[in-house]
C-alpha cells in the first residue's frame, strides 16, 4: 500500500506546513494553547522552540509485532512532551528534555536512514508538540525518496485542529488511552480535561484512517492501534475507556492492553502508584474489554 503522503502531493503538504507554522506564532499546536511565539524561540509548557529536537532514533524491535516485522519499526524519540506524567518511564526525554536540536534537513535524513535500514515504518514517538517541524522535515524526506508509512505515536493529548492537518499524511495512528477520570489525569499527568480531549482526538484519528489494516506479511499499513496502560488500583479507569472505544469508535479497534507499568521517576511519592500491577489486575482489565465487546487484542 502506498503511504498517504505520496498520494497527497507536494503542493498540498506545503500548504499544510505553512498553516502549521502560522499556528506556531501564537502556539496552539496542542490543546494547551500556550499562545507564545515559537518562531522567535519563545517557549511554553513543552519548552520547545522553532527547530525539531530529537533524543534518539533506531530500528525498534520492542513495539507491537505488526509494526516491527522482520526489520523493526523506524522509531524517532522526540524530546519533550505536552504531558507531565509522574511515573513516566522515559522521563529523561519527556521532562528532563535530554536531546539534540536538529535541522529540518537532518530530521529528513534520519527518516531516510531508517528506511535504508529496512524499517517498515517511521514511528514518531511523542510528536504532538513538534508536528510542524516533523511535517516540514517529511516534505524534504519525500523528495529524498521516503516511501514507508508514517506512525503517529501519541499520548492523545492532541488538538483536533492540528490532527485535521495530518489527514492523508499519517497512515497509522497509535494513541494512548490513559485515563477516563479528569481529576486523576490532572493529578498524575498535569492534563486538564484529558478524557474529553482524548476522545475527540481518537475520533478524528479513526475518521481519517479507520480500523487497523494488516497486510499478508503481518505488517500494519494503515489504521488505528490504541494502547492502554493498566495502572495499579484501577487509576486508569479502564471500563469507561473500553466503553468509549466499543460504542463511539469501533468494536474492531485494535487494542494493546499493556501490563508493563512499574514505578519510575516520581511514582514513589504516590503510594497508590508505588507498585507494579498484579496478574489479577491485568486479567480483570482484559476480561472487562472482552465483556464490553472489543475483540482485537495485541497479546
Secondary structure as the mmCIF struct_conf table of DSSP 4:
data_model
#
loop_
_struct_conf.conf_type_id
_struct_conf.id
_struct_conf.beg_label_comp_id
_struct_conf.beg_label_asym_id
_struct_conf.beg_label_seq_id
_struct_conf.end_label_comp_id
_struct_conf.end_label_asym_id
_struct_conf.end_label_seq_id
HELX_RH_AL_P HELX_RH_AL_P1 UNK A 4 UNK A 8
HELX_RH_AL_P HELX_RH_AL_P2 UNK A 10 UNK A 23
TURN_TY1_P TURN_TY1_P1 UNK A 24 UNK A 27
BEND BEND1 UNK A 29 UNK A 30
TURN_TY1_P TURN_TY1_P2 UNK A 31 UNK A 32
HELX_RH_3T_P HELX_RH_3T_P1 UNK A 38 UNK A 40
TURN_TY1_P TURN_TY1_P3 UNK A 41 UNK A 41
TURN_TY1_P TURN_TY1_P4 UNK A 45 UNK A 46
BEND BEND2 UNK A 50 UNK A 51
STRN STRN1 UNK A 52 UNK A 60
BEND BEND3 UNK A 61 UNK A 63
HELX_RH_AL_P HELX_RH_AL_P3 UNK A 65 UNK A 68
TURN_TY1_P TURN_TY1_P5 UNK A 69 UNK A 71
STRN STRN2 UNK A 73 UNK A 78
BEND BEND4 UNK A 79 UNK A 79
BEND BEND5 UNK A 82 UNK A 82
TURN_TY1_P TURN_TY1_P6 UNK A 86 UNK A 87
TURN_TY1_P TURN_TY1_P7 UNK A 89 UNK A 90
HELX_RH_AL_P HELX_RH_AL_P4 UNK A 91 UNK A 94
TURN_TY1_P TURN_TY1_P8 UNK A 95 UNK A 95
BEND BEND6 UNK A 96 UNK A 96
STRN STRN3 UNK A 100 UNK A 102
HELX_RH_AL_P HELX_RH_AL_P5 UNK A 104 UNK A 116
TURN_TY1_P TURN_TY1_P9 UNK A 117 UNK A 118
BEND BEND7 UNK A 120 UNK A 120
STRN STRN4 UNK A 121 UNK A 125
TURN_TY1_P TURN_TY1_P10 UNK A 126 UNK A 126
HELX_RH_3T_P HELX_RH_3T_P2 UNK A 128 UNK A 130
HELX_RH_AL_P HELX_RH_AL_P6 UNK A 131 UNK A 143
TURN_TY1_P TURN_TY1_P11 UNK A 144 UNK A 145
BEND BEND8 UNK A 148 UNK A 148
STRN STRN5 UNK A 149 UNK A 154
BEND BEND9 UNK A 156 UNK A 156
HELX_RH_AL_P HELX_RH_AL_P7 UNK A 160 UNK A 164
TURN_TY1_P TURN_TY1_P12 UNK A 165 UNK A 169
BEND BEND10 UNK A 171 UNK A 171
STRN STRN6 UNK A 172 UNK A 175
STRN STRN7 UNK A 176 UNK A 176
BEND BEND11 UNK A 180 UNK A 180
HELX_RH_AL_P HELX_RH_AL_P8 UNK A 182 UNK A 189
TURN_TY1_P TURN_TY1_P13 UNK A 192 UNK A 193
HELX_RH_AL_P HELX_RH_AL_P9 UNK A 194 UNK A 209
STRN STRN8 UNK A 211 UNK A 211
STRN STRN9 UNK A 213 UNK A 214
TURN_TY1_P TURN_TY1_P14 UNK A 216 UNK A 217
BEND BEND12 UNK A 218 UNK A 218
STRN STRN10 UNK A 220 UNK A 229
HELX_RH_3T_P HELX_RH_3T_P3 UNK A 232 UNK A 234
TURN_TY1_P TURN_TY1_P15 UNK A 235 UNK A 236
HELX_RH_AL_P HELX_RH_AL_P10 UNK A 238 UNK A 244
HELX_RH_PI_P HELX_RH_PI_P1 UNK A 245 UNK A 249
TURN_TY1_P TURN_TY1_P16 UNK A 251 UNK A 252
STRN STRN11 UNK A 254 UNK A 258
TURN_TY1_P TURN_TY1_P17 UNK A 265 UNK A 266
HELX_RH_3T_P HELX_RH_3T_P4 UNK A 267 UNK A 269
BEND BEND13 UNK A 270 UNK A 270
HELX_RH_3T_P HELX_RH_3T_P5 UNK A 271 UNK A 273
BEND BEND14 UNK A 274 UNK A 275
HELX_LH_PP_P HELX_LH_PP_P1 UNK A 276 UNK A 278
HELX_RH_AL_P HELX_RH_AL_P11 UNK A 279 UNK A 292
TURN_TY1_P TURN_TY1_P18 UNK A 293 UNK A 293
STRN STRN12 UNK A 296 UNK A 297
#
